[in-house]
Amino acid sequence: MKGIILAGGSATRLFPSSKSISKQIMPVYDKPMIYYSLSTLMLAKIREVLIISTPRDLTTFKQLLGRGDDFGMRFEYVVQNVPNGLAQAFILGEKFIGDDHVCLVLGDNIFYGHGFSRILHKVQLQIEGAYIFGYYTKMNKAYGVVSFDSIGNVLSIEEKPTYPQSYYVIPGLYFYDNSVIEKSKRLKLSIRGEYEITDLNNIYLNEKKLKVFLFGRGFVWLDAGNSDSLLDAACFVETIQKKQGFYIACIEEIAWRNGWIDNEKLKQLGKSMCKTEYGRYILSLFN
C-alpha cells in the first residue's frame, strides 16, 4: 500500500502566520505538523509516501524529510499548483500509486489513541473499495458527516450539513483500492470549484463498497487548521508527553520500532538533535 500526505492549500485560517510558510511546517509543540500525519502512515507500516504541496513549500518539505533514507522509507514529491480539492491528490499521484491501494491523510490532522496501529492494520486487510472513519463530536456541522445503520452499513455522507444525520464526522484519513484513480477522474468540479472527497466517497457508497470504522471514546482526533485548534493540539501533545514520558509522532522511534532503521542509525539521529528534549528522548530509547 502507498501513502499520500496532502500538505497544500493556502491556510488562510492561519493568516498572517501562514503567509510565508506552510502550516504543515509550523510546530505542534515540539515538532513540525507534518510529523503527525507522517507518523500515521508509518504506524500503518506504509514505507512509500508521496507528499503533495504548493510550488512555494515543496522545497521546504524536501529539506525537512529528504528522500526518506533516514527513516528506511521512500519519499516522493509532487506540486499542486492550484488547490482543487482533496480528491485531486489521486490524480496528481496516479503514477506514484501505480497498481497499489492507497491511504490519504491530510497534513493538518492528528490522531492519537491506544491500539491505533492495530486499527490501521485491520482496515488494510479489509480493503475492497473504500474505508473511512467516524469520530463522535457535537461540532458536526463543520465537517463531513457519516450516518449508518445499527450494523454499521453506511447510509449517507453529507458535507457540512445544516441538519446533520448523526454526530459522527469524517476525519482526514481515507483508505482506497486502486479504482480510486479512475473514480477521481470522473468527478466534476463542485460549486466550490473543487473535486470533493465527499463526491468520491459517494461513488463508493453507491457501489456498496464504502465501509466506516468508528473511533471509540478514548480516541483523540485533532484538526490543527486554525489558531485555536493549533494551540489545543500543542497543549495536548505537551500534556501527554510530559505526563507519560512517551512521545507522540516521533518518526525516528517509529521507524526504529518498525525495524526500518537499526540502533546505529537511531543513535546518529538522536545525537544530531541532542541539544533538544526531542533528541535526548531518542537517545533515551536505548535505556
Backbone as CSV, one residue per row, in Angstrom:
resi,resn,N_x,N_y,N_z,CA_x,CA_y,CA_z,C_x,C_y,C_z
1,MET,0.844,-1.204,0.000,0.000,0.000,0.000,0.871,1.243,0.000
2,LYS,0.441,2.257,-0.758,1.152,3.528,-0.806,0.438,4.548,0.093
3,GLY,1.165,5.588,0.478,0.593,6.640,1.306,0.762,8.003,0.660
4,ILE,-0.231,8.869,0.853,-0.166,10.240,0.347,-0.472,11.196,1.488
5,ILE,0.360,12.224,1.630,0.090,13.321,2.559,-0.227,14.557,1.730
6,LEU,-1.427,15.081,1.912,-1.808,16.306,1.213,-1.480,17.488,2.116
7,ALA,-0.461,18.235,1.718,0.040,19.335,2.545,0.097,20.620,1.731
8,GLY,-0.958,20.863,0.962,-1.006,22.053,0.127,-1.931,23.103,0.709
9,GLY,-2.568,23.851,-0.185,-3.503,24.878,0.256,-2.815,26.155,0.705
10,SER,-3.612,27.184,0.917,-3.073,28.493,1.312,-3.203,28.768,2.796
11,ALA,-3.929,27.902,3.539,-4.047,28.014,5.001,-4.481,29.408,5.443
12,THR,-5.512,29.940,4.794,-5.952,31.299,5.127,-6.494,31.412,6.554
13,ARG,-6.929,30.303,7.135,-7.432,30.346,8.516,-6.317,30.585,9.535
14,LEU,-5.070,30.494,9.063,-3.922,30.724,9.957,-3.160,31.996,9.593
15,PHE,-3.739,32.828,8.753,-3.103,34.117,8.445,-3.018,34.974,9.707
16,PRO,-1.971,35.768,9.883,-0.861,36.020,8.962,0.292,35.013,9.074
17,SER,0.211,34.098,10.041,1.334,33.175,10.283,1.689,32.352,9.053
18,SER,0.674,31.959,8.270,0.919,31.069,7.146,1.116,31.800,5.821
19,LYS,1.307,33.114,5.868,1.503,33.860,4.622,2.827,33.501,3.948
20,SER,3.810,33.099,4.734,5.133,32.845,4.163,5.634,31.427,4.419
21,ILE,4.811,30.593,5.072,5.258,29.241,5.383,4.060,28.304,5.405
22,SER,4.265,27.076,4.987,3.198,26.087,5.022,2.773,25.817,6.465
23,LYS,1.479,25.679,6.688,1.031,25.371,8.048,1.545,24.010,8.499
24,GLN,1.786,23.096,7.543,2.268,21.769,7.911,3.731,21.770,8.345
25,ILE,4.398,22.905,8.181,5.759,23.065,8.692,5.738,23.685,10.089
26,MET,4.661,24.363,10.420,4.556,25.005,11.736,4.645,23.963,12.847
27,PRO,5.240,24.337,13.986,5.373,23.366,15.073,4.064,23.123,15.810
28,VAL,3.796,21.869,16.086,2.764,21.494,17.047,3.530,21.006,18.273
29,TYR,3.687,21.893,19.209,4.537,21.761,20.396,6.004,21.636,20.002
30,ASP,6.522,20.433,19.784,7.977,20.284,19.621,8.399,19.695,18.291
31,LYS,7.479,19.583,17.346,7.847,19.007,16.052,6.945,19.566,14.954
32,PRO,7.392,19.540,13.702,6.566,20.074,12.608,5.241,19.323,12.493
33,MET,4.212,20.034,12.103,2.880,19.442,11.993,2.861,18.202,11.115
34,ILE,3.631,18.195,10.032,3.595,17.072,9.100,4.095,15.784,9.735
35,TYR,4.869,15.870,10.822,5.324,14.662,11.504,4.140,13.819,11.979
36,TYR,3.057,14.466,12.359,1.910,13.745,12.913,1.188,12.939,11.840
37,SER,0.973,13.529,10.684,0.334,12.782,9.595,1.274,11.714,9.044
38,LEU,2.569,12.031,8.977,3.537,11.031,8.526,3.572,9.850,9.489
39,SER,3.503,10.120,10.778,3.541,9.040,11.762,2.337,8.115,11.610
40,THR,1.189,8.666,11.199,0.006,7.833,10.969,0.279,6.803,9.880
41,LEU,0.877,7.236,8.785,1.216,6.307,7.707,2.257,5.292,8.164
42,MET,3.214,5.737,8.968,4.255,4.831,9.450,3.677,3.780,10.393
43,LEU,2.715,4.176,11.223,2.057,3.210,12.107,1.265,2.186,11.311
44,ALA,0.849,2.566,10.106,0.171,1.634,9.203,1.162,0.789,8.421
45,LYS,2.459,0.937,8.723,3.558,0.209,8.069,3.658,0.545,6.584
46,ILE,3.333,1.781,6.240,3.453,2.257,4.859,4.801,2.951,4.704
47,ARG,5.631,2.450,3.816,7.014,2.943,3.677,7.208,3.873,2.478
48,GLU,6.283,3.849,1.529,6.395,4.702,0.341,5.339,5.794,0.427
49,VAL,5.802,7.041,0.471,4.907,8.164,0.746,5.111,9.267,-0.284
50,LEU,4.002,9.785,-0.781,4.019,10.938,-1.682,3.542,12.161,-0.907
51,ILE,4.314,13.234,-0.977,3.950,14.481,-0.311,3.564,15.492,-1.386
52,ILE,2.338,15.993,-1.290,1.812,16.950,-2.262,1.718,18.309,-1.592
53,SER,2.317,19.313,-2.217,2.273,20.653,-1.634,2.390,21.706,-2.729
54,THR,2.467,22.947,-2.304,2.491,24.079,-3.228,3.885,24.274,-3.826
55,PRO,3.985,24.998,-4.947,5.313,25.288,-5.517,6.206,26.008,-4.513
56,ARG,5.621,26.877,-3.684,6.405,27.622,-2.689,6.975,26.716,-1.607
57,ASP,6.193,25.727,-1.166,6.541,24.989,0.043,7.225,23.654,-0.182
58,LEU,7.173,23.141,-1.395,7.683,21.790,-1.615,9.174,21.669,-1.291
59,THR,9.950,22.703,-1.607,11.385,22.677,-1.303,11.627,22.545,0.196
60,THR,10.805,23.201,0.997,10.956,23.124,2.450,10.730,21.700,2.946
61,PHE,9.709,21.030,2.401,9.457,19.643,2.808,10.608,18.731,2.400
62,LYS,11.175,18.980,1.238,12.321,18.186,0.797,13.512,18.382,1.737
63,GLN,13.726,19.616,2.185,14.814,19.886,3.124,14.568,19.220,4.471
64,LEU,13.313,19.172,4.892,12.963,18.586,6.187,13.065,17.069,6.179
65,LEU,12.540,16.427,5.117,12.392,14.979,5.130,13.323,14.231,4.176
66,GLY,13.831,14.924,3.174,14.723,14.275,2.221,14.025,13.194,1.417
67,ARG,14.784,12.181,1.046,14.229,11.081,0.244,13.664,9.960,1.110
68,GLY,13.800,10.111,2.430,13.299,9.085,3.340,14.354,8.141,3.856
69,ASP,15.615,8.341,3.433,16.685,7.423,3.827,16.863,7.338,5.337
70,ASP,16.685,8.453,6.033,16.891,8.462,7.485,15.878,7.589,8.217
71,PHE,14.783,7.252,7.554,13.716,6.500,8.216,13.454,5.143,7.562
72,GLY,14.334,4.755,6.632,14.130,3.495,5.932,12.904,3.525,5.048
73,MET,12.601,4.710,4.504,11.404,4.900,3.704,11.771,5.496,2.350
74,ARG,10.753,5.691,1.516,10.950,6.379,0.226,9.913,7.474,0.095
75,PHE,10.393,8.711,-0.048,9.508,9.853,-0.205,9.597,10.380,-1.630
76,GLU,8.451,10.712,-2.183,8.386,11.419,-3.452,7.570,12.687,-3.243
77,TYR,7.718,13.626,-4.170,7.079,14.932,-4.009,6.415,15.355,-5.313
78,VAL,5.238,15.958,-5.195,4.509,16.453,-6.363,3.924,17.823,-6.034
79,VAL,3.973,18.717,-7.004,3.435,20.064,-6.839,1.933,20.075,-7.117
80,GLN,1.196,20.759,-6.252,-0.212,21.055,-6.506,-0.296,22.555,-6.769
81,ASN,-0.375,22.910,-8.040,-0.341,24.321,-8.400,-1.566,25.080,-7.912
82,VAL,-2.723,24.424,-7.998,-3.979,25.032,-7.555,-4.682,24.038,-6.635
83,PRO,-5.092,24.462,-5.432,-5.772,23.547,-4.511,-7.209,23.272,-4.956
84,ASN,-7.366,22.240,-5.780,-8.677,21.926,-6.349,-9.370,20.776,-5.626
85,GLY,-9.164,20.647,-4.324,-9.887,19.630,-3.569,-9.050,18.415,-3.228
86,LEU,-9.526,17.674,-2.223,-8.773,16.530,-1.710,-8.643,15.409,-2.738
87,ALA,-9.702,15.180,-3.506,-9.686,14.074,-4.465,-8.669,14.292,-5.582
88,GLN,-8.217,15.525,-5.755,-7.192,15.801,-6.764,-5.894,15.074,-6.451
89,ALA,-5.695,14.711,-5.183,-4.468,14.027,-4.771,-4.254,12.732,-5.547
90,PHE,-5.343,12.033,-5.894,-5.212,10.742,-6.566,-4.904,10.903,-8.049
91,ILE,-5.293,12.025,-8.603,-4.944,12.311,-9.993,-3.478,12.736,-10.069
92,LEU,-3.078,13.617,-9.155,-1.676,14.044,-9.112,-0.751,12.876,-8.768
93,GLY,-1.264,11.924,-7.987,-0.437,10.807,-7.537,-0.605,9.536,-8.338
94,GLU,-1.235,9.623,-9.497,-1.531,8.415,-10.284,-0.282,7.577,-10.560
95,LYS,0.767,8.203,-11.028,1.996,7.469,-11.355,2.597,6.859,-10.093
96,PHE,2.578,7.591,-9.009,3.134,7.103,-7.746,2.340,5.902,-7.223
97,ILE,1.019,5.966,-7.275,0.167,4.892,-6.761,0.342,3.619,-7.565
98,GLY,0.443,3.754,-8.872,0.613,2.578,-9.724,-0.567,1.631,-9.600
99,ASP,-0.272,0.365,-9.303,-1.312,-0.660,-9.180,-1.685,-0.945,-7.731
100,ASP,-1.201,-0.131,-6.798,-1.400,-0.392,-5.373,-2.673,0.247,-4.837
101,HIS,-3.067,-0.178,-3.635,-4.065,0.542,-2.859,-3.374,1.767,-2.253
102,VAL,-4.167,2.684,-1.703,-3.567,3.926,-1.226,-4.293,4.444,0.011
103,CYS,-3.525,5.069,0.874,-4.067,5.746,2.056,-3.739,7.231,1.948
104,LEU,-4.769,8.063,2.096,-4.592,9.515,2.076,-4.794,10.058,3.487
105,VAL,-3.855,10.887,3.934,-4.004,11.570,5.220,-3.744,13.052,4.999
106,LEU,-4.560,13.875,5.622,-4.389,15.318,5.494,-3.271,15.786,6.428
107,GLY,-2.480,16.729,5.934,-1.285,17.146,6.653,-1.529,17.903,7.941
108,ASP,-2.784,18.311,8.205,-3.063,19.044,9.443,-3.926,18.233,10.414
109,ASN,-4.001,16.920,10.191,-4.787,16.051,11.073,-3.889,15.253,12.005
110,ILE,-4.281,15.178,13.270,-3.505,14.488,14.295,-4.388,13.421,14.930
111,PHE,-3.873,12.197,14.987,-4.612,11.076,15.563,-3.817,10.493,16.727
112,TYR,-4.518,10.140,17.791,-3.838,9.554,18.945,-4.797,8.658,19.717
113,GLY,-4.346,7.450,20.015,-5.170,6.555,20.812,-4.554,5.179,20.915
114,HIS,-4.860,4.484,21.993,-4.352,3.136,22.210,-4.858,2.200,21.119
115,GLY,-3.945,1.404,20.573,-4.325,0.441,19.551,-4.513,1.008,18.163
116,PHE,-4.079,2.248,17.948,-4.278,2.884,16.643,-3.612,2.093,15.524
117,SER,-2.399,1.608,15.776,-1.685,0.844,14.756,-2.448,-0.424,14.382
118,ARG,-3.031,-1.097,15.365,-3.813,-2.309,15.089,-5.052,-1.984,14.258
119,ILE,-5.676,-0.840,14.546,-6.838,-0.414,13.760,-6.445,-0.230,12.297
120,LEU,-5.333,0.429,12.064,-4.877,0.687,10.701,-4.582,-0.608,9.958
121,HIS,-3.970,-1.566,10.655,-3.668,-2.848,10.015,-4.946,-3.604,9.692
122,LYS,-5.910,-3.569,10.605,-7.183,-4.255,10.390,-7.907,-3.698,9.172
123,VAL,-7.914,-2.381,9.040,-8.575,-1.751,7.898,-7.902,-2.149,6.590
124,GLN,-6.575,-2.179,6.583,-5.852,-2.534,5.362,-6.215,-3.932,4.876
125,LEU,-6.411,-4.846,5.803,-6.722,-6.219,5.441,-8.108,-6.353,4.819
126,GLN,-8.956,-5.346,5.051,-10.334,-5.427,4.578,-10.621,-4.503,3.399
127,ILE,-9.571,-3.957,2.798,-9.787,-3.025,1.694,-10.351,-3.749,0.474
128,GLU,-11.568,-3.445,0.170,-12.217,-3.867,-1.062,-13.220,-2.768,-1.388
129,GLY,-12.696,-1.687,-1.899,-13.493,-0.483,-2.088,-12.839,0.654,-1.329
130,ALA,-13.568,1.217,-0.367,-13.050,2.356,0.396,-13.383,2.196,1.869
131,TYR,-12.511,2.746,2.709,-12.704,2.720,4.152,-12.511,4.134,4.683
132,ILE,-13.521,4.636,5.392,-13.405,5.920,6.060,-13.560,5.695,7.559
133,PHE,-13.413,6.767,8.321,-13.509,6.668,9.778,-14.577,7.634,10.287
134,GLY,-15.133,7.307,11.425,-16.124,8.168,12.057,-15.671,8.575,13.440
135,TYR,-15.817,9.858,13.752,-15.389,10.396,15.046,-16.546,11.181,15.657
136,TYR,-16.938,10.823,16.852,-18.092,11.444,17.503,-17.743,12.840,18.017
137,THR,-18.549,13.836,17.619,-18.346,15.198,18.100,-19.644,15.997,17.976
138,LYS,-19.853,16.898,18.917,-21.004,17.799,18.851,-20.796,18.898,17.811
139,MET,-19.551,19.072,17.346,-19.236,20.098,16.347,-19.405,19.526,14.939
140,ASN,-20.496,18.818,14.715,-20.642,18.057,13.484,-21.026,18.876,12.259
141,LYS,-21.483,20.104,12.454,-21.879,20.917,11.294,-20.683,21.471,10.520
142,ALA,-19.498,21.367,11.102,-18.307,21.943,10.468,-17.558,20.948,9.587
143,TYR,-18.034,19.695,9.526,-17.288,18.651,8.810,-18.237,17.819,7.948
144,GLY,-17.643,16.880,7.221,-18.451,15.886,6.550,-19.007,14.927,7.590
145,VAL,-20.274,14.565,7.452,-20.953,13.716,8.437,-21.351,12.398,7.795
146,VAL,-21.101,11.293,8.515,-21.493,9.980,8.034,-22.609,9.423,8.919
147,SER,-23.646,8.874,8.300,-24.705,8.196,9.036,-24.699,6.728,8.628
148,PHE,-25.161,5.864,9.522,-25.066,4.425,9.299,-26.167,3.727,10.081
149,ASP,-26.418,2.458,9.722,-27.467,1.708,10.405,-26.904,0.982,11.624
150,SER,-27.730,0.160,12.258,-27.359,-0.492,13.513,-26.237,-1.507,13.380
151,ILE,-25.964,-1.970,12.163,-24.871,-2.928,11.979,-23.686,-2.307,11.233
152,GLY,-23.687,-0.978,11.138,-22.522,-0.280,10.608,-22.509,-0.022,9.119
153,ASN,-23.564,-0.336,8.412,-23.604,-0.029,6.979,-23.794,1.471,6.767
154,VAL,-22.968,2.062,5.905,-23.055,3.494,5.639,-24.342,3.792,4.874
155,LEU,-25.080,4.775,5.368,-26.336,5.176,4.725,-26.188,6.451,3.919
156,SER,-25.405,7.409,4.452,-25.246,8.680,3.738,-23.993,9.398,4.206
157,ILE,-23.513,10.284,3.341,-22.408,11.186,3.663,-22.827,12.575,3.220
158,GLU,-22.707,13.538,4.112,-23.081,14.919,3.792,-21.927,15.849,4.163
159,GLU,-21.685,16.833,3.320,-20.611,17.782,3.567,-21.151,19.015,4.282
160,LYS,-20.729,19.205,5.540,-21.126,20.355,6.361,-22.639,20.605,6.292
161,PRO,-23.435,19.624,6.703,-24.893,19.741,6.575,-25.502,20.713,7.586
162,THR,-26.593,21.336,7.200,-27.327,22.208,8.111,-28.025,21.390,9.194
163,TYR,-28.524,20.225,8.794,-29.203,19.324,9.729,-28.523,17.950,9.658
164,PRO,-27.436,17.762,10.404,-26.679,16.505,10.354,-27.526,15.299,10.760
165,GLN,-27.274,14.179,10.082,-27.995,12.942,10.357,-27.359,12.133,11.490
166,SER,-26.157,12.518,11.913,-25.509,11.830,13.031,-24.470,12.768,13.641
167,TYR,-23.873,12.330,14.745,-22.809,13.091,15.395,-21.423,12.577,14.998
168,TYR,-21.381,11.701,14.009,-20.085,11.161,13.583,-19.587,11.909,12.348
169,VAL,-18.431,12.542,12.492,-17.824,13.263,11.374,-16.690,12.425,10.799
170,ILE,-16.279,12.802,9.598,-15.259,12.037,8.882,-13.922,12.782,8.963
171,PRO,-12.960,12.265,9.719,-11.646,12.912,9.790,-10.844,12.686,8.511
172,GLY,-9.704,13.376,8.420,-8.914,13.356,7.192,-7.996,12.166,7.049
173,LEU,-8.582,10.974,7.055,-7.829,9.732,6.878,-8.705,8.781,6.071
174,TYR,-8.199,8.340,4.901,-9.019,7.563,3.977,-8.189,6.436,3.363
175,PHE,-8.800,5.259,3.241,-8.166,4.119,2.569,-8.989,3.763,1.335
176,TYR,-8.296,3.572,0.204,-8.989,3.265,-1.047,-8.292,2.138,-1.806
177,ASP,-9.095,1.400,-2.576,-8.498,0.451,-3.503,-8.022,1.221,-4.731
178,ASN,-7.437,0.492,-5.672,-6.800,1.163,-6.813,-7.782,1.845,-7.756
179,SER,-9.064,1.487,-7.667,-10.041,2.123,-8.559,-10.256,3.593,-8.216
180,VAL,-9.653,4.074,-7.130,-9.817,5.474,-6.734,-9.287,6.423,-7.815
181,ILE,-8.290,5.991,-8.557,-7.723,6.847,-9.609,-8.763,7.090,-10.691
182,GLU,-9.355,6.008,-11.191,-10.372,6.119,-12.242,-11.598,6.877,-11.740
183,LYS,-11.994,6.621,-10.499,-13.167,7.303,-9.946,-12.901,8.804,-9.782
184,SER,-11.703,9.162,-9.376,-11.365,10.579,-9.204,-11.414,11.326,-10.532
185,LYS,-11.024,10.661,-11.585,-11.048,11.285,-12.903,-12.469,11.544,-13.391
186,ARG,-13.436,10.830,-12.840,-14.836,11.004,-13.242,-15.512,12.161,-12.514
187,LEU,-14.884,12.673,-11.484,-15.506,13.733,-10.692,-15.576,15.043,-11.472
188,LYS,-16.595,15.818,-11.172,-16.726,17.157,-11.739,-16.531,18.187,-10.634
189,LEU,-16.067,19.353,-11.021,-15.849,20.407,-10.039,-17.161,20.780,-9.358
190,SER,-17.101,20.953,-8.044,-18.275,21.359,-7.280,-18.482,22.868,-7.411
191,ILE,-19.519,23.367,-6.781,-19.770,24.816,-6.816,-18.654,25.575,-6.102
192,ARG,-17.892,24.868,-5.266,-16.730,25.496,-4.609,-15.496,25.476,-5.506
193,GLY,-15.634,24.862,-6.690,-14.502,24.773,-7.602,-13.500,23.712,-7.209
194,GLU,-13.983,22.630,-6.532,-13.082,21.588,-6.050,-13.601,20.207,-6.437
195,TYR,-12.657,19.262,-6.502,-13.008,17.859,-6.645,-13.198,17.311,-5.236
196,GLU,-14.440,17.136,-4.848,-14.778,16.871,-3.456,-14.548,15.408,-3.068
197,ILE,-13.939,15.210,-1.904,-13.743,13.865,-1.380,-15.084,13.223,-1.041
198,THR,-16.085,14.059,-0.688,-17.417,13.526,-0.401,-18.043,12.925,-1.654
199,ASP,-17.867,13.585,-2.791,-18.391,13.044,-4.049,-17.708,11.715,-4.387
200,LEU,-16.421,11.647,-4.130,-15.677,10.404,-4.369,-16.204,9.285,-3.470
201,ASN,-16.385,9.588,-2.197,-16.889,8.582,-1.266,-18.303,8.137,-1.625
202,ASN,-19.090,9.056,-2.170,-20.455,8.698,-2.556,-20.479,7.739,-3.747
203,ILE,-19.463,7.808,-4.603,-19.372,6.830,-5.691,-19.195,5.434,-5.108
204,TYR,-18.294,5.321,-4.136,-18.100,4.025,-3.476,-19.374,3.597,-2.737
205,LEU,-20.047,4.557,-2.123,-21.277,4.238,-1.398,-22.339,3.691,-2.350
206,ASN,-22.490,4.309,-3.508,-23.473,3.849,-4.489,-23.150,2.454,-5.013
207,GLU,-21.866,2.107,-4.992,-21.444,0.768,-5.410,-21.487,-0.229,-4.254
208,LYS,-21.915,0.258,-3.070,-21.944,-0.562,-1.848,-20.563,-1.077,-1.494
209,LYS,-19.568,-0.211,-1.677,-18.180,-0.580,-1.380,-17.531,0.426,-0.433
210,LEU,-18.344,1.064,0.383,-17.829,2.027,1.355,-18.097,1.509,2.764
211,LYS,-17.043,1.436,3.571,-17.154,0.984,4.952,-16.670,2.086,5.890
212,VAL,-17.143,2.043,7.124,-16.724,3.036,8.114,-16.272,2.324,9.376
213,PHE,-15.193,2.814,9.956,-14.714,2.334,11.255,-14.891,3.477,12.246
214,LEU,-15.561,3.209,13.347,-15.850,4.247,14.337,-14.784,4.263,15.426
215,PHE,-14.158,5.412,15.619,-13.216,5.574,16.719,-13.992,5.623,18.038
216,GLY,-13.422,5.018,19.070,-14.089,4.964,20.359,-13.889,6.212,21.195
217,ARG,-14.460,6.202,22.406,-14.456,7.385,23.271,-13.060,7.774,23.728
218,GLY,-12.137,6.826,23.809,-10.796,7.145,24.278,-9.852,7.626,23.195
219,PHE,-10.379,7.818,21.998,-9.530,8.196,20.870,-9.581,9.705,20.664
220,VAL,-8.450,10.268,20.227,-8.355,11.709,20.009,-8.049,12.000,18.543
221,TRP,-8.854,12.878,17.967,-8.583,13.405,16.624,-8.597,14.923,16.704
222,LEU,-7.542,15.542,16.169,-7.412,16.999,16.193,-7.171,17.516,14.783
223,ASP,-7.899,18.546,14.418,-7.728,19.225,13.131,-7.069,20.568,13.430
224,ALA,-5.766,20.653,13.164,-4.994,21.837,13.547,-5.014,22.894,12.452
225,GLY,-6.217,23.245,11.975,-6.320,24.138,10.830,-6.493,25.602,11.143
226,ASN,-6.712,25.948,12.429,-6.796,27.362,12.789,-6.015,27.605,14.079
227,SER,-5.918,28.846,14.492,-5.051,29.196,15.620,-5.471,28.526,16.921
228,ASP,-6.770,28.477,17.196,-7.249,27.858,18.425,-6.960,26.363,18.446
229,SER,-7.268,25.682,17.339,-7.047,24.237,17.305,-5.564,23.897,17.288
230,LEU,-4.747,24.776,16.716,-3.301,24.571,16.731,-2.765,24.651,18.157
231,LEU,-3.258,25.610,18.914,-2.860,25.736,20.319,-3.362,24.546,21.131
232,ASP,-4.602,24.136,20.895,-5.155,22.967,21.594,-4.305,21.725,21.339
233,ALA,-3.906,21.548,20.084,-3.102,20.386,19.726,-1.749,20.417,20.426
234,ALA,-1.118,21.592,20.464,0.190,21.726,21.121,0.081,21.415,22.610
235,CYS,-0.968,21.912,23.251,-1.165,21.666,24.683,-1.429,20.187,24.953
236,PHE,-2.185,19.556,24.057,-2.462,18.128,24.221,-1.175,17.315,24.131
237,VAL,-0.370,17.585,23.103,0.883,16.849,22.923,1.806,17.066,24.115
238,GLU,1.914,18.299,24.573,2.766,18.595,25.732,2.309,17.803,26.955
239,THR,1.010,17.793,27.207,0.480,17.106,28.391,0.775,15.611,28.347
240,ILE,0.489,14.970,27.226,0.716,13.534,27.102,2.193,13.198,27.265
241,GLN,3.052,13.945,26.589,4.475,13.626,26.618,5.079,13.834,27.994
242,LYS,4.675,14.892,28.679,5.246,15.157,29.990,4.685,14.226,31.059
243,LYS,3.401,13.879,30.937,2.781,13.002,31.925,3.242,11.556,31.766
244,GLN,3.272,11.075,30.525,3.562,9.673,30.278,5.033,9.395,29.994
245,GLY,5.711,10.395,29.432,7.105,10.177,29.072,7.298,9.594,27.687
246,PHE,6.209,9.182,27.042,6.276,8.690,25.673,5.978,9.829,24.711
247,TYR,6.685,9.860,23.581,6.497,10.939,22.619,5.475,10.560,21.551
248,ILE,4.679,11.540,21.173,3.725,11.376,20.078,4.403,11.759,18.767
249,ALA,4.241,10.922,17.757,4.735,11.217,16.400,6.248,11.416,16.343
250,CYS,6.983,10.658,17.126,8.449,10.639,16.993,8.749,9.678,15.847
251,ILE,8.938,10.216,14.663,9.045,9.373,13.478,10.319,8.531,13.483
252,GLU,11.368,9.021,14.143,12.593,8.233,14.260,12.345,6.976,15.092
253,GLU,11.614,7.136,16.192,11.299,5.985,17.035,10.422,4.979,16.299
254,ILE,9.415,5.463,15.582,8.515,4.559,14.864,9.291,3.772,13.814
255,ALA,10.165,4.458,13.061,10.970,3.769,12.050,11.837,2.685,12.692
256,TRP,12.398,2.985,13.853,13.240,2.029,14.584,12.419,0.837,15.076
257,ARG,11.277,1.104,15.662,10.433,0.021,16.180,9.836,-0.817,15.049
258,ASN,9.669,-0.208,13.879,9.207,-0.958,12.711,10.311,-1.827,12.111
259,GLY,11.545,-1.633,12.571,12.664,-2.384,12.030,13.206,-1.826,10.738
260,TRP,12.852,-0.570,10.426,13.294,0.043,9.182,14.676,0.675,9.303
261,ILE,15.090,1.035,10.515,16.440,1.538,10.763,17.002,0.780,11.957
262,ASP,18.341,0.715,12.047,18.973,-0.034,13.137,19.367,0.893,14.287
263,ASN,19.943,0.314,15.332,20.333,1.079,16.519,21.318,2.190,16.192
264,GLU,22.238,1.889,15.307,23.274,2.869,14.978,22.671,4.096,14.303
265,LYS,21.734,3.861,13.401,21.083,4.970,12.707,20.255,5.794,13.678
266,LEU,19.538,5.128,14.574,18.735,5.847,15.555,19.615,6.703,16.451
267,LYS,20.744,6.136,16.867,21.664,6.884,17.728,22.221,8.100,16.986
268,GLN,22.517,7.937,15.714,23.019,9.043,14.898,21.988,10.163,14.815
269,LEU,20.724,9.796,14.599,19.655,10.790,14.503,19.455,11.507,15.835
270,GLY,19.535,10.759,16.930,19.383,11.359,18.251,20.509,12.329,18.571
271,LYS,21.718,11.954,18.253,22.863,12.819,18.534,22.809,14.113,17.734
272,SER,22.235,14.064,16.543,22.143,15.266,15.715,21.202,16.307,16.309
273,MET,20.372,15.880,17.274,19.423,16.790,17.926,19.577,16.757,19.445
274,CYS,20.783,16.455,19.913,20.990,16.201,21.341,20.832,17.441,22.229
275,LYS,20.768,18.626,21.633,20.553,19.842,22.429,19.075,20.071,22.734
276,THR,18.217,19.210,22.227,16.779,19.347,22.445,16.261,18.163,23.257
277,GLU,15.112,18.361,23.897,14.464,17.263,24.616,14.077,16.153,23.644
278,TYR,13.713,16.538,22.431,13.333,15.560,21.407,14.504,14.621,21.103
279,GLY,15.673,15.193,20.884,16.855,14.382,20.600,17.246,13.523,21.782
280,ARG,17.162,14.083,22.985,17.516,13.307,24.186,16.526,12.166,24.416
281,TYR,15.257,12.383,24.044,14.281,11.297,24.144,14.684,10.139,23.227
282,ILE,15.092,10.448,22.014,15.513,9.403,21.085,16.679,8.603,21.668
283,LEU,17.651,9.295,22.231,18.798,8.615,22.817,18.401,7.799,24.051
284,SER,17.369,8.229,24.752,16.932,7.508,25.954,16.277,6.172,25.622
285,LEU,15.875,5.973,24.372,15.214,4.720,23.991,16.120,3.517,24.163
286,PHE,17.428,3.736,24.168,18.365,2.635,24.342,18.406,2.157,25.797
287,ASN,17.845,2.941,26.713,17.859,2.577,28.123,16.562,1.923,28.576
